[in-house]
Amino acid sequence: MSELTVRTEKRAGGAVLTIAGAVSYDDARTLETEIAQVVEAKPGVVAVDLSGLSFISSVGIAALVTLHRGLHATGGAARIVGPSTNVFGVLEKAHLVELMPVFPTIELALTRKP
């Protein structure tokens, strides 16, 4: 598995949270810390760019649920962008795509109405 990288960038209309590499149990703290900072900033809409993500474990799913709940509590929303077929399958099985809609591009995720 490749090393996890996580970063957040402010954009017009919200923020982009990029998660790349692989999310495993060992990486949970890194992802949880970044997500807590994103939620605290109350950016409104967050496009979660998963286009560079090769693997997501249950701790990654839990972190995304935490993101969804935190943003939803402040009137915001999280939207998934560009997951691979494998990652999308995991998100679908976890019913996460029912909470966080999937978009093909960051721009659409930040500008489209729910």
C-alpha positions as CSV (number, residue, x, y, z in Angstrom):
1,M,0.0,0.0,0.0
2,S,1.1,3.5,-0.6
3,E,1.6,6.1,2.1
4,L,-1.4,8.3,3.1
5,T,-1.3,12.0,2.2
6,V,-4.0,14.3,3.4
7,R,-4.3,18.0,2.7
8,T,-7.0,20.7,2.7
9,E,-7.2,23.7,0.5
10,K,-9.7,26.6,0.7
11,R,-11.6,27.3,-2.5
12,A,-14.4,29.6,-3.6
13,G,-17.5,27.9,-2.5
14,G,-15.9,25.8,0.3
15,A,-12.8,23.6,0.6
16,V,-11.1,20.6,-1.0
17,L,-10.0,17.8,1.3
18,T,-7.6,15.6,-0.7
19,I,-7.0,12.0,0.5
20,A,-4.5,10.0,-1.5
21,G,-2.6,6.8,-1.1
22,A,-4.1,4.2,1.3
23,V,-6.2,4.7,4.5
24,S,-5.4,1.9,7.0
25,Y,-5.6,1.6,10.7
26,D,-2.1,3.0,11.2
27,D,-3.2,6.2,9.4
28,A,-6.4,6.9,11.3
29,R,-4.9,9.6,13.6
30,T,-3.6,11.6,10.6
31,L,-6.9,11.5,8.8
32,E,-9.0,12.2,12.0
33,T,-6.9,15.2,12.9
34,E,-7.3,16.8,9.4
35,I,-11.0,16.1,9.4
36,A,-11.4,17.7,12.9
37,Q,-9.7,20.8,11.6
38,V,-11.9,20.9,8.5
39,V,-15.1,20.6,10.5
40,E,-13.9,23.3,13.0
41,A,-13.3,25.7,10.1
42,K,-17.0,25.4,9.0
43,P,-16.2,25.8,5.3
44,G,-19.7,25.0,4.1
45,V,-19.2,22.5,1.2
46,V,-16.2,20.2,1.3
47,A,-15.2,18.3,-1.9
48,V,-13.5,15.2,-0.7
49,D,-11.1,14.4,-3.6
50,L,-10.5,10.6,-3.5
51,S,-9.1,10.4,-7.1
52,G,-5.6,9.4,-5.7
53,L,-6.9,7.0,-3.1
54,S,-6.1,3.3,-3.7
55,F,-7.5,1.7,-0.6
56,I,-9.8,2.7,2.3
57,S,-10.4,0.6,5.4
58,S,-13.2,0.8,7.9
59,V,-11.3,3.5,9.9
60,G,-11.3,5.6,6.7
61,I,-15.1,5.1,6.3
62,A,-15.6,6.1,10.0
63,A,-13.5,9.2,9.4
64,L,-15.7,10.2,6.4
65,V,-18.8,9.6,8.5
66,T,-17.4,11.9,11.1
67,L,-16.8,14.5,8.5
68,H,-20.3,14.2,7.1
69,R,-21.8,14.5,10.6
70,G,-19.7,17.4,11.7
71,L,-20.4,19.4,8.5
72,H,-24.1,18.5,8.5
73,A,-24.4,19.8,12.1
74,T,-23.2,23.3,11.0
75,G,-25.3,23.4,7.8
76,G,-22.5,22.2,5.5
77,A,-22.1,19.2,3.3
78,A,-19.4,16.8,2.2
79,R,-19.2,15.6,-1.4
80,I,-17.0,12.8,-2.8
81,V,-15.0,13.4,-6.0
82,G,-13.4,10.9,-8.4
83,P,-13.1,7.7,-6.4
84,S,-11.6,4.7,-8.2
85,T,-13.9,1.8,-9.0
86,N,-12.6,-0.2,-6.1
87,V,-12.9,2.7,-3.6
88,F,-16.4,3.5,-4.9
89,G,-17.4,-0.1,-4.3
90,V,-16.3,0.1,-0.7
91,L,-18.1,3.4,-0.2
92,E,-21.2,2.0,-1.8
93,K,-21.2,-1.1,0.4
94,A,-20.8,1.1,3.4
95,H,-23.8,3.2,2.2
96,L,-21.6,6.3,2.4
97,V,-22.7,7.4,-1.1
98,E,-26.2,7.8,0.3
99,L,-24.9,10.4,2.7
100,M,-22.2,12.0,0.5
101,P,-23.1,12.4,-3.2
102,V,-20.4,11.5,-5.8
103,F,-19.2,14.0,-8.4
104,P,-16.8,13.6,-11.3
105,T,-14.9,16.9,-10.7
106,I,-14.1,19.2,-7.8
107,E,-15.7,22.2,-9.5
108,L,-19.0,20.4,-9.8
109,A,-18.9,19.2,-6.2
110,L,-18.4,22.8,-5.0
111,T,-20.9,24.5,-7.2
112,R,-23.8,22.1,-7.7
113,K,-26.9,22.4,-5.5
114,P,-27.7,19.2,-3.6
